[in-house]
Amino acid sequence: MSYDQELREFREAIDGWVPVGRMSRDQELAELERLARRHPAEAKSMLEEQARLDGST
């Protein structure tokens, strides 16, 4: 699978994420870590954008 396909799949998963029930904090962190490891460039970009936004308010 190409990077662009992986990135599209990642974004679709995030956009379509509908919480059902409630995951424990450990489960949430494990899922975030899994996604960040699978898509490191996208994760880094998202964190940098959030840091930029946090710094501008």
N, C-alpha and C positions, 0 to 999 in steps of 0.2 A: 504494500500500500504506500502510495506517495505521501510526502509530507503534507501537501495541500489537502489530500483526502483525509488524512489523520486530523488535521486542523479543523476541517469542515465537520468531521464526526464529533470532535471535542466541543465545538461551538454548538452544534445541534443538541448534544447531550446536555450542555449547560442550559440552553434556551428551553429545552423540553423538560427540565427537571421539575417534577411536581412532587413535593414531599408527601409521603404517605407514612403516617405514624411519626415516630421521632427516633432518629438514630442517637446513640450515645455520643458524647464528645469524642471518645476514642475512635468510634466508627467514622465520624465525620472527618477527623484528622487523618485517619488511614486512607479514606477515599480521596481527600485532597492531595495527600502525598502521592498516591498512585497516579492521579491525573497529572500532577506536576512532574513526576518522573517520566511519564509517557510523553509529555509535551513541554519540555523544559523551556524552550524559547518563548512559547506562548505564556507560560507561567511567569517567566521573568518580565516579559513585556507588561503583563497585567499588574504585577507588583510595582514596576517602575511607574506606570501610569497612576496607580493609586497613591504612591508616594508623592508624585508631582501634584496631584489634586489635594492631598492632605497638606502639602507645603504652601499651597496658594490660598488657603482659607484663613 
